Amino acid sequence: MAVYMIGYDLHPSEGEEHYDRLFKTLEVIGSGYWDCLESTWLVITEKTAAQIRDELRPCLRAEDRLLIMRYGEGAAWVGFKDDCQTWLEDYLEVAHSPRGIPHERGGGMRIPHDLHEEFPGEASLIERLARTSHDFNRLVTRYDEVNRSVYRIESEEEPAADDVVEALKKQRLKLKDEIAAMLVRTERRM
């Protein structure tokens, strides 16, 4: 499933309730939604942007505008109340958090083999090393890039030959081993 941002600019006629249908459709178009801004929703769904557009189009007037974008990587925000803040933290990768490391209240959409999964209980050490060691940060960043590539291929977002996937998996394993070795060395020194 993916998170899509849906933004709109509506032009209702006076007293028109036409948009109730739009909002009800947005609520059920996926498995979850966030509607803490006046004209922007985030929706979790397996549908494509075009499918979402086609489903929402009958709810709009000719002069209305609609923008649908699939969420990529990194998000930042300010000023939201607890329930809105928690949803964002749970479903979006936080831009100011080191890559591959869980944010204190969720940290984003989970991709299999993320470092928090691979090294349970080591999040604070990983975060500290990512901030203080250029070499470690480089490894974490590269691991995250390779892991995301594997995920995109396995989830059929990107086509690739089997040998490419296997090479990426081997590279991910090698990077994981290097990260583990640095963690062990650091723990021994503590």
C-alpha positions in Angstrom: 0.0 0.0 0.0 1.1 3.5 -0.7 0.3 7.0 0.8 -1.1 9.5 -1.6 -1.5 13.2 -1.1 -4.7 14.5 -2.5 -5.1 18.3 -2.7 -8.0 20.2 -4.1 -9.3 23.6 -4.9 -13.1 23.6 -4.7 -15.5 26.2 -6.1 -19.0 25.4 -4.6 -22.1 27.3 -5.5 -23.8 29.1 -2.6 -25.5 26.6 -0.3 -24.3 23.6 -2.3 -23.7 20.3 -0.5 -22.2 18.6 -3.5 -18.9 18.1 -1.8 -20.2 15.8 1.0 -19.9 13.0 -1.6 -16.3 13.9 -2.2 -15.4 13.8 1.5 -17.2 10.5 2.0 -15.4 9.0 -1.0 -12.1 10.2 0.4 -12.8 8.5 3.7 -13.4 5.1 2.0 -11.0 5.2 -0.9 -8.3 3.3 1.0 -7.6 1.7 4.3 -6.8 4.9 6.2 -6.8 8.7 5.8 -5.5 11.9 7.3 -7.5 15.1 6.9 -5.9 17.7 9.2 -5.5 20.4 6.5 -8.3 22.4 4.9 -7.8 21.2 1.4 -5.3 18.3 1.6 -5.8 14.7 2.5 -3.4 11.8 2.8 -4.8 8.4 1.9 -3.4 4.9 2.3 -4.5 2.8 -0.6 -3.4 0.2 -3.2 -5.0 2.2 -6.0 -2.9 4.3 -8.4 -3.1 8.0 -8.7 -5.1 7.7 -11.9 -7.6 5.3 -10.3 -8.1 7.7 -7.4 -8.6 10.6 -9.8 -11.2 8.6 -11.7 -13.0 7.7 -8.6 -13.1 11.3 -7.3 -13.8 13.0 -10.6 -17.6 12.5 -10.4 -17.6 14.3 -7.1 -16.2 17.5 -8.5 -17.5 20.4 -10.5 -15.9 21.4 -13.8 -14.1 24.4 -12.3 -12.7 22.4 -9.4 -9.0 21.3 -9.4 -7.5 18.1 -8.0 -3.9 17.0 -7.5 -3.0 13.5 -6.5 0.7 12.6 -5.8 2.2 9.4 -4.4 4.3 10.0 -1.3 8.0 9.4 -1.8 10.6 9.9 0.8 11.0 12.4 3.6 8.4 14.6 5.2 8.5 17.5 7.6 5.8 19.4 9.4 5.0 21.7 12.2 2.0 22.8 14.2 -0.3 19.7 14.3 -2.2 18.5 17.3 -1.4 15.1 18.8 -3.7 12.9 16.7 -2.6 14.5 13.4 1.0 14.4 14.5 0.9 10.8 15.4 -0.7 9.8 12.1 2.1 11.5 10.2 4.8 9.9 12.3 3.2 6.5 11.9 2.8 6.6 8.1 5.5 8.9 6.7 9.2 8.7 6.8 10.3 11.7 8.8 12.8 13.8 6.9 14.8 15.0 10.0 15.2 11.4 11.3 18.4 9.6 10.2 17.6 7.3 7.3 16.5 3.8 8.2 16.1 4.6 11.9 12.7 4.7 13.6 11.4 8.0 14.7 10.5 8.1 18.4 6.7 7.7 17.6 6.6 5.5 14.6 9.0 6.9 12.0 7.3 6.1 8.8 6.0 3.4 6.6 7.8 0.2 7.4 9.8 -1.4 4.6 10.9 -5.0 5.3 14.5 -5.3 6.5 14.7 -1.7 7.7 17.5 -1.3 10.3 15.1 -1.1 13.2 13.9 -4.5 12.3 17.4 -5.9 11.6 18.8 -4.6 14.9 16.0 -4.5 17.5 17.1 -2.7 20.6 19.9 -0.8 18.9 18.0 2.3 17.7 19.7 4.7 20.0 23.2 3.5 19.2 22.5 3.5 15.5 21.1 7.0 15.7 24.1 8.2 17.8 26.6 6.6 15.4 24.8 8.0 12.3 25.2 11.5 13.8 28.8 11.1 14.9 30.5 8.8 12.4 30.7 9.8 8.7 31.6 6.2 7.8 28.7 4.7 9.7 26.2 7.3 8.3 27.5 6.4 4.8 26.8 2.7 5.5 23.3 3.4 6.9 22.4 5.6 4.0 23.7 3.1 1.4 21.9 0.2 3.2 18.7 2.2 3.1 19.1 2.9 -0.6 19.7 -0.7 -1.5 16.9 -2.0 0.8 14.5 0.4 -0.8 15.5 -0.7 -4.3 14.9 -4.3 -3.3 11.5 -3.4 -1.9 10.5 -1.5 -5.0 11.4 -4.4 -7.2 9.8 -7.0 -5.0 6.6 -5.0 -4.7 6.6 -4.7 -8.5 7.0 -0.9 -8.5 10.1 -1.3 -10.6 10.8 -4.1 -13.1 14.2 -5.9 -12.8 15.7 -9.2 -13.8 16.2 -11.9 -11.1 19.9 -11.6 -11.2 19.7 -7.8 -10.4 17.5 -8.5 -7.4 19.9 -11.2 -6.1 22.9 -8.9 -6.5 21.1 -6.2 -4.6 20.1 -8.6 -1.8 23.8 -9.7 -1.5 24.9 -6.1 -1.4 22.3 -5.4 1.4 23.6 -8.4 3.4 27.2 -7.2 3.0 26.2 -3.7 4.2 24.2 -5.2 7.1 27.3 -7.2 8.1 29.5 -4.1 8.0 26.9 -2.2 10.1 26.7 -5.1 12.6 30.5 -5.1 12.9 30.6 -1.4 13.6 27.9 -1.7 16.3 29.8 -4.6 18.0 33.1 -2.6 18.0 31.3 0.4 19.4 29.6 -1.6 22.1 32.9 -3.2 23.2 34.4 0.3 23.7 31.5 1.4 25.9 
